[in-house]
Amino acid sequence: MLDFIGVGLGPFNLSLASLLHQKSDLDYLFFEKKAQFDWHAGMQLPHTVLQVPFMADLVSMVDPTSPFSFLNYLKAQQRLYKFYFLEQTHIPRREYNHYCQWVADQIEQIEYLSTVTSIQPVENGFAVSVIQDGTENQYLCRNLVLGVGNIPYLPKCLQSLIKAHPERCIHSSQYLDDSHRALKGNVVVLGSGQSAAEVFLDLFDQQYDYDRQQNAQFNLHWLTRASGFFPMEYAPLGLEHFSPDYLRHFYQFDELNKDLQLGKQSLLYKGISAQTIHEIYQKLYHRSIGGQSSSTHLHSQANLIDATFTDLDQVKLVFQDRVTLKQFSIDADFVVSATGYHTPEFEFLKQLKTHIQTNTQGRWQISEDYRVVHDAVGEIFVQNMEMHTHGVGVPDLGLGAHRAATIANQLLGYTQYDLGNTAQCFQHFNPFQNPEVNAYQAKSISQLSMAQTNQAFQQVKNQQPHSKEIKHTTHPFFEKNRI
């Protein structure tokens, strides 16, 4: 029987594998359905960078001396001086992916082309069924670590259309798979996050590929239901919300307050980097010189309400302006839906879910140290499935190693990684951390009525992202899906 099985191999489970490598005699395996580690392959666009510094690698925030650090990767690749002279802390997204592949290639406990089909509680742990080389194999383990990630989210009106006409409509996660398509007519990008902005930029540069002075090859439309094309918060005091300090503070809130806080913090993990917005605006400005037509149109407050395939081999998109409530349509020849990610009802968890305790909204109850509350034998740990309990930092790469180390210590049964309790932030999330603060009892305390509470709760539900993102959701790279 294995000590644990890790399901899925994204950056977070790879972080756990890195931190445990040659650190103990634990017996474990990680199962990944893909043929290799490949992080958001469909959005590995040239010149795009992570939205977090290189220290948010797989290990450095808990073990900067690890052989699996990004700096050690650079040394192994003979790129250390090149990176030094670059003077840039935000690394290319393609390089981050190659770094993760370099790490994964050194870890023997990873089984690729392995699809987990079911997990059943048994007497001493769990029975995990896995399809490998066309054969179903069963493995027994004492504990589980779920790092299965999210899947693309699509507006309901696009879900069946994208299956029937993939030549006309794709999710942004497939963008590079279709990058060689000859575009014409009206090309539409949906969404307001980093993925949408990067797709827009790439398409913008393609419009005049063949005739840079006269004729655009296609018209480019960018629409979002958001109130505008806003930057994501990236000031240092805002970034402190992606810290163990804030994670611990957030975990103490009750269910209603957690949802209320998440509803108010969207720009911490959604939106576009300010640098990308400046780049877009500069390109728009330069193209408009001399009254040249940009063949580009941007719309905010545009809510997609319907999509149908027409007899002219186009996709008719129907929108409603969220302010005026007027409806309008665009006949699109190609649609890229950069509408984020969400956590689905994974079929392989069906037999396990009946043993898991949930809150009033049916979401899993998860302890502060990432253990799922359940009535089976053994522990179930989660990675990037706990935003409702732990807050905005859950999908952030900068907290990935900290969470993985927390789980690693529990799997080992001792403290391999000293994570400490010393405050890492300058601001006090809890006012009583300030030694000059005293408790004060007001003479009268007004309470929300039940009706007001229900109204506030419903308002928060309406503000929640589709995913959970991150971004995923939201931009995957953040995945806030900040990365």
N, C-alpha and C positions, 0 to 999 in steps of 0.2 A: 504493500500500500504506500502510495506517495504521500509525502508530508503536505503538499498542496499542489493544485493545478491552477495556472493562470490562463484565463480565457481571453483571447485577443492580444495583439501586440502593437499597440500604438506607443507613443512616447512615454506614457505613464507606466504601463506594465514593463516596457523596456528599461525604464528607470529602476524599477524594483529588481529586475533581473541583473542589472549592472551593480546595484548596491549589495546584492547577495553573492555575486560571483566570487568563488573561492574564499568565502567568509565563514563557511560552516559545512557540516556534513548532511544538511537537509537534502532530501530527495524530492525533486519537483520537475515539472514540465510546463512550458507555455505553448498553447496551441493557437496557430494563426492560419486562417483560411487562404490567405494570399501566398504567392510563391516566394516572396521576400518582403522585408520591411519596405514600405513605400508610402510615405506620408502625404496624403492629398495630392496624388500624382497628377490629377486633372487640373490643378491650379499651381503647378510649379512654373509659373511664368518667369521669363528672363527679367532680371533687374529688380525683382521683388525681394523684400527683406522681411525678417521677423520683426514683430513690434515689441519685442523684449530684448534686453541685452544678451550677449553670448553667455553670460554667467547662468542664465536660465537653461543650462544644458541638462543632461540626464542626472548629474551627480553633484556639481560644484557647490550648490547652496547648502549641502549637508556634509560633503566630503571633497573639498577642493584639491586634495592630494591624490584623488583617485586616478588610476591609469585610464579611466574612461571619460575624463574631462575633455571639453572642447579644445582647450589649449594643448593637451597631450595629443589629440587628434591632429592638430595643426603641425606639431613637431613631427609626428609620424609621416605626415604628408609633405614635409619639407616646405611648409607654407608659413612658418612662424614669423619670419621677418617680413614677408609680404603683408601679413595681417597687421603687424606692428606699424608698418609704414602707411597702411590704409587709414589708420586713425579713425576707425568706425566701430562702434560697439554693437550695432545691429547688423547681423550677418545675413548673407543671401539665403533665401529660403531653400534653394537647391543645395547649398552647402550644408545646411542643417540636416536635410534629408540624407545626404551622403555621409555625414558624421554619424547619424543614427545607424545607417547600414554598416558602417565600419565597426561600430560597437556590437551590433547584432551578430556579425560574422564571427565574433570571438566567443560567443556564448553557445555552449553545446546543448543547453536544455530547451532550445526552441525547435518546435516541430511545425514546419510550414506545410501548406496544402492539407491542412487538418481542420475540418469543419465540425464543430461541436453541435450535435443534434439534440441531445437531451441531458439533463442532470437530475438525478433522483437521490433523495436522502436514503441512506442505508444505516445499518446498525452502528457502525463506527465512523461514519463520515458521509461520503457522496460517491455515487457511481456516475461516471461521465462517459457518454457514448460519443465517439468521434469517427467520422468518415475519413479514411486515409487510403489513397490508391484504390478507390472504389469499394473498399471493405470497411465494414463497421467494427471498430474495436472498442472495448470497454476498459476504462481505467478507474481504479479506486483511489480516493484521496481523503485525507483527514480535513483539509480546509480548501477553500476556494478564494481566488482573487479575480473579480470580474472587471475587465478593462476593455469592454466591447465597443465603446465609443457610440457615436450617433450616426444616423443616416440622413440623406438629403430630405429637406422638407419642401413640399410643393403646395401651392394653393390648390384647393379642392378642384377648381374648374380646370386645372392643368393636369391632374393626375392621370386621367384616362387618355387625354390627348397626347401626352408625352410618350405613352406606350404605343399608341397607334401610329404616331407620326414623329419618330425620333429624328427624322431628317429636317423637321421644322421647329422642334422645340427640345431643349436640353436643360438640365440643371447645371449650374456653374461648376460642380464637381467633375463634370465630363468635358469641360471646355477645351482642354488641350487635345482630347481625343478627336475633336471636330475642328481643329484649328486650320486645317488645310481646305476647308470647304470654300467654294467660290460663292461669295455673298452678293446679293443684289436687292433692289427694292427697299423695303423697310426692315431694319434690324432693330429689335427691341431688347433692352436690358431691364430687368425687374430687380428691385432691391435698393437698399441705401447703406449697406455695410462695405467693408473693405473689399470683399470679393467682387461686389458689383462695380466698385470704382476701378479695380484693376482690370476687369473685363472691359469696361467702358474705355479705359485708356488704350488697351490693346486693339480694340476695334477702331477707335479714333485714328490710330496710326495706320490702319489698313485702308481707310476710306479713299485716300488719294495715291495708293501705291503705284498705279499705272499712269496717272495723269495728275501730277501734283499742282498744276496751275489752273485747270479748268473744271473737270468733272469728277464729282465723287462717285465711287462705284456703288454706294448705297447710302441711304439716309439712316442716321443713327439716333435712336430715341432712348432716353433713360428716364424711367418712371419709378416712383416709390410712393407708398402710402404714408410714409413718415412726413413729419412737418417740414423737413428740409434736408439738405445734404450736409449734415453737421459733423464736425470733428469729434473724435473720441477723446475723452479726458485723458491728458497725459502729463499733467503737472505733478511734481513729486508728492505733494500732500494728498492728491487724489490717488496716486499709485500706492500709497500706504494701505489702501483697502485690500491690496493683494499681498497681505502679510499674515503670518501666523497670529499676530496680535489681533487683527480684525476678525480673523476666522474664529478664534476663541470667543471674542466678544459677540459676534453674530450668532454663534451656536446657542448662547444663553437666551435668546429671544423666544417668545412663544410663536406658535405657527402663524397667527395672524400678523404679528409684527415682522416676521421674516418675509412674508409675502409683500407687506407694505414697503419694506425697505428695498427689496429687489425691484419693485415697481418704480422706485424713485432713482435707481442707480443705473439706468440703461446706458447712459453715455460713458460709464466706466468700462463697459465691455461690448458695446455696440457702437456703430459709427465708423468714420473713415479717419485715417491718420491725417494730421494737418499737412504733412509733407505731400501726400497724394493729392489732397484738395488743391494745394498751391500748384502742383504740376499740371493738374487738369485745367485750372484757370489760366495758367500761362499758355497752354496749348490752344485753348479757346481764343485767348486774346491775340496771339500771333496769327492764327488763321483768319481772324476778322479784319486784318489790315487791308486798307483800300476798299472796304465794303465787300470783300469776298464772302460768298455764302458758305456758312460752316456745314450746312446739311446735318446739323446736330440740334437736338431738342431735349431739354431737361424739364421734367415735371415732378413736383412734390405734391403731397396731399391727394394723390391719385390712387384710389382703392380699386384693385382689380376685382370685378364682380362676375365676369363670365368670359369664357373662351370657347370658340367653336371653329371647326375646320370648314372652309368654304369650298365651293365648286371651282374656284380659281386657284386652288392649291395653296391657300394662305390661311393664316390663323387670325381670326377676328377677335381682338381683345377689347372687351368693354370695361370702361372705368367709370367711377363716380368720384367727382371732386368732393372731398370730405368737408369743405367749407360751404360751397354753394349748392351742393347736392346735385349739380347738373351732371349728366352722363355724356360720355363721348367714346369713340371707338377708333382703333387703328388696325388696318389690315397688314399684318406682319408677315414677312417672308421667312424670318428666322427669329426665334425667341430664346434668350438666355435668362433663366430664372435663378438669380442669385439670392434666394430667399431663405438661406440658412439651413439648419440641421435640427433634428429632434430625436428623442429617445423612443424607439418603437416598442411594441409589445413583442419582445423576442420569443419566438416559438420554442427555442431550446430551454427557456426558463419556465415553461408552462407548469411542469410538475413540481418545480421548486417554489413557485409563487404562493401556493396554498399554505405553505409553512411560514411565510413571511408576514410580520405584523406591519400594518399600514396606519397612516394618520387619517384624519377626517376626510381628506380629499383623495384617499386611496394611494398615496405615495408612500414609499418604503420608509420605515423608521430606521434611522442610522445613528449609531453612537458617535461621540465626538472623535473617537479614534478609528472611524471608518468601518465599524462592524455593523452588519445588517442584523436587526433584531428578528429572531426566528425561533422555532421550536424544534429544529432538527439538531443532530449531533455535529459538532465542529463549527468552525467560524467561516463566515462569508464576508469578505472584504470587497469594497467597491472603490473604483477610481474613475472620477468624472461622471458619477451618477447621483451626486448628492448636493447639487446647488440649492435645492429647497431646504436643506438642513444646515449647510455650511457657508452659503453665500457666493458672492460674485467671483471669488478667487478660485473656485473649483476647476474651471477649464484652463486656468492660466498656467503656462509652462513654468513660470517662476516659482510656483508652489508645488510643482509636481514631485520634485525630489524630496521635499519635506514630508509630503503625504506618503510617498513610497518608503521613506525611512521609518515613519511611524508604523506602517504595516510590517516592514521587515523586522523591527524590534519585537513585535508580537509573535511573528512566525518563529523567530529564533528563541524566544522565551527569555531573552536578556537584552540589555541595552547595548547594542553594537554602535548605535549612533546617538550621541548626546545632543538632543535638540534644545535643551535648556528652556527656561521660562522667563528669561530676562527680556524686557520690552525691546522691540526692534524698531519702534516708530517714535517720532517726536511728539505726535499728537496723542491725547488721551481719549480713547474711544469710550471708556468708562470714566465718568467724572471723578469717581472716588479713588482713581489712581493718582490724582493730584493731592499731595499731603496737606494742602491748605484748604481743601474742601471739607465742609461739614454737612451732615445730613440735616435736612430742613423739612419740617412738617407744616404744610400750609394750613391755614385756618379752615379753608373750604376747598375741596377738590371736586371739580366737575367731572362727571363720568359720561362717556358716550352712551347714549341709549342703545338698546338692542337694535333698533331700526337703523340708527346711524352706523353702528358697527357692521351690520350686514351690508349697508350701502357702500361703506369703505372697502369691505372685503370683495364685493362684486366689482368695484372699480379697479382694484388691483388685478383681479382675474382677467379683466378685459385688457389690461396693459401688458400681461405676461407674453414673452416671446413664444413662438410656436414650439421651440425645441424643448428647450427646457426653457445655437450659440453664438450648443455654446454657444450666435453668432452667430452650436454649436458656434432658431438660432441665428442668427448672428454669423459672424465671420468665423470660419473654421479655425483660423490661425490664432485663433486665439487662441480656431478653433475658437481672448475676449473676442473670443476665441481669440484676447490680446496675445499676439506673439510677435 
